[in-house]
Amino acid sequence: MDSNVRHERLRGVLIAGASRGIGRALVDSLLQRDDFDCLFAVARSWDDRTLSADPRVQLIESDLTADSARDSLAQTVSERCDQLDLVINTVGFLHEPGGQQPEKSLRQLNMAALQHSFAVNAGVPILLAQALLPLLRGHRHCVFASLSARVGSIGDNHLGGWYAYRASKAAQNMLMRTFAIEWRRLNRESICVLLHPGTTDTGLSAPFQTNVPEGKLFTARFVADRLLAVIDERSPADSGNFYAWDGQAIPW
Ligand SMILES: NC(=O)c1ccc[n+]([C@@H]2O[C@H](COP(=O)([O-])OP(=O)(O)OC[C@H]3O[C@@H](n4cnc5c(N)ncnc54)[C@H](OP(=O)(O)O)[C@@H]3O)[C@@H](O)[C@H]2O)c1
């Protein structure tokens, strides 16, 4: 077994964007494990509350784009758990039915789309880290992972298009890399990573799956299991980097 693989028990785990897509699959995957005490599952709304039948799970409704919501999230978590050992942000935006769509050409770009994409894809993860920082302190193994996307890699951009999504994910990468440096000064065991899940069969990718090669469209559950394995294999020396679902490093 890899010497970096973590063995100690997790006290608190938080998944943001937990009600659907990859976030929900991460919760389902974690619930198969017995190595944590509390799981905070955060979503804008919880219509289906069946997950709360598991005493380890606390469902929290929070719109993480709002400053007051992030502050009260941190307060709610701290009332049950004094430290988080694993935080995974999956909140992300590409398109909405009948509304904003990824741009095929520069003509389609506008300020409102840029602002919305940057708020959700770049603002939420870094300001979530800010709100939760008091729960991430101490000299101990602690992971903050946030879902990015390979299309946010500047070096890997050979196709163009999707201006707002690409740029907002690139901005997230820079913000989280910067956080990784500051956090390391507070906790030398901290690990902050960006993760690319691969093309995953969720609402986010649904309109864009036509040209995905055979075998390259993953189920959310497969991806969740892979991302948790990639996280478990990371050590503090990996903090501030960007990894794909298969553990390969992705260029900025
Ligand atoms: N699926 C893919 O192929 C793929 C590929 C590369 C990267 N990713 C990234 O992986 C992450 C998860 O994607 P997914 O495929 O699971 O997508 P999804 O099923 O569309 O889930 C997106 C999540 O983001 C939340 N969200 C979206 N807009 C929001 C807003 N304005 N405020 C607060 N929360 C908001 C959603 O919450 P609500 O339920 O409240 O709307 C949902 O939990 C995203 O960051 C995405 O960019 C996905």
The ligand as a MOL file (V3000), in Angstrom:
LIG
                    3D

  0  0  0     0  0            999 V3000
M  V30 BEGIN CTAB
M  V30 COUNTS 48 52 0 0 0
M  V30 BEGIN ATOM
M  V30 1 N -19.7480 16.7090 -14.8490 0
M  V30 2 C -18.6030 16.8970 -15.4920 0
M  V30 3 O -18.3710 16.3260 -16.5710 0
M  V30 4 C -17.5500 17.8060 -14.9190 0
M  V30 5 C -16.3370 17.9340 -15.6150 0
M  V30 6 C -15.3420 18.7600 -15.0970 0
M  V30 7 C -15.5660 19.4520 -13.9130 0
M  V30 8 N -16.7610 19.3150 -13.2600 0 CHG=1
M  V30 9 C -16.9500 20.0670 -12.0250 0
M  V30 10 O -17.3830 19.1840 -11.0160 0
M  V30 11 C -18.2160 19.9040 -10.0830 0
M  V30 12 C -19.5050 19.1330 -9.8500 0
M  V30 13 O -20.1950 19.0890 -11.0890 0
M  V30 14 P -21.4290 18.1080 -11.3470 0
M  V30 15 O -21.1290 17.4430 -12.6220 0
M  V30 16 O -21.7370 17.3190 -10.1470 0 CHG=-1
M  V30 17 O -22.5580 19.1930 -11.6460 0
M  V30 18 P -24.0790 19.3510 -11.1490 0
M  V30 19 O -24.7350 18.0230 -11.0240 0
M  V30 20 O -24.6340 20.3760 -12.0550 0
M  V30 21 O -23.8760 19.9400 -9.6790 0
M  V30 22 C -23.4430 21.2550 -9.5260 0
M  V30 23 C -23.4810 21.6220 -8.0710 0
M  V30 24 O -23.1550 23.0100 -7.9700 0
M  V30 25 C -24.1710 23.6660 -7.2490 0
M  V30 26 N -24.4280 25.0070 -7.7770 0
M  V30 27 C -24.5680 25.3470 -9.0650 0
M  V30 28 N -24.8440 26.6670 -9.1620 0
M  V30 29 C -24.8680 27.1410 -7.8980 0
M  V30 30 C -25.0890 28.4230 -7.3370 0
M  V30 31 N -25.3760 29.4940 -8.0910 0
M  V30 32 N -25.0290 28.5520 -6.0110 0
M  V30 33 C -24.7660 27.4840 -5.2250 0
M  V30 34 N -24.5600 26.2370 -5.6970 0
M  V30 35 C -24.6120 26.0750 -7.0160 0
M  V30 36 C -25.4060 22.8060 -7.4190 0
M  V30 37 O -26.2770 23.0520 -6.3460 0
M  V30 38 P -27.8860 23.0740 -6.5430 0
M  V30 39 O -28.2920 21.6230 -6.5440 0
M  V30 40 O -28.3470 23.8360 -5.3670 0
M  V30 41 O -28.1440 23.7680 -7.8520 0
M  V30 42 C -24.8350 21.4070 -7.4350 0
M  V30 43 O -24.6500 20.9350 -6.1190 0
M  V30 44 C -18.4140 21.2930 -10.6720 0
M  V30 45 O -17.5220 22.1920 -10.0300 0
M  V30 46 C -18.0210 21.1290 -12.1220 0
M  V30 47 O -17.5300 22.3290 -12.6800 0
M  V30 48 C -17.7440 18.4950 -13.7390 0
M  V30 END ATOM
M  V30 BEGIN BOND
M  V30 1 1 1 2
M  V30 2 2 2 3
M  V30 3 1 2 4
M  V30 4 1 4 5
M  V30 5 2 4 48
M  V30 6 2 5 6
M  V30 7 1 6 7
M  V30 8 2 7 8
M  V30 9 1 8 9
M  V30 10 1 8 48
M  V30 11 1 9 10
M  V30 12 1 9 46
M  V30 13 1 10 11
M  V30 14 1 11 12
M  V30 15 1 11 44
M  V30 16 1 12 13
M  V30 17 1 13 14
M  V30 18 2 14 15
M  V30 19 1 14 16
M  V30 20 1 14 17
M  V30 21 1 17 18
M  V30 22 2 18 19
M  V30 23 1 18 20
M  V30 24 1 18 21
M  V30 25 1 21 22
M  V30 26 1 22 23
M  V30 27 1 23 24
M  V30 28 1 23 42
M  V30 29 1 24 25
M  V30 30 1 25 26
M  V30 31 1 25 36
M  V30 32 1 26 27
M  V30 33 1 26 35
M  V30 34 2 27 28
M  V30 35 1 28 29
M  V30 36 1 29 30
M  V30 37 2 29 35
M  V30 38 1 30 31
M  V30 39 2 30 32
M  V30 40 1 32 33
M  V30 41 2 33 34
M  V30 42 1 34 35
M  V30 43 1 36 37
M  V30 44 1 36 42
M  V30 45 1 37 38
M  V30 46 2 38 39
M  V30 47 1 38 40
M  V30 48 1 38 41
M  V30 49 1 42 43
M  V30 50 1 44 45
M  V30 51 1 44 46
M  V30 52 1 46 47
M  V30 END BOND
M  V30 END CTAB
M  END
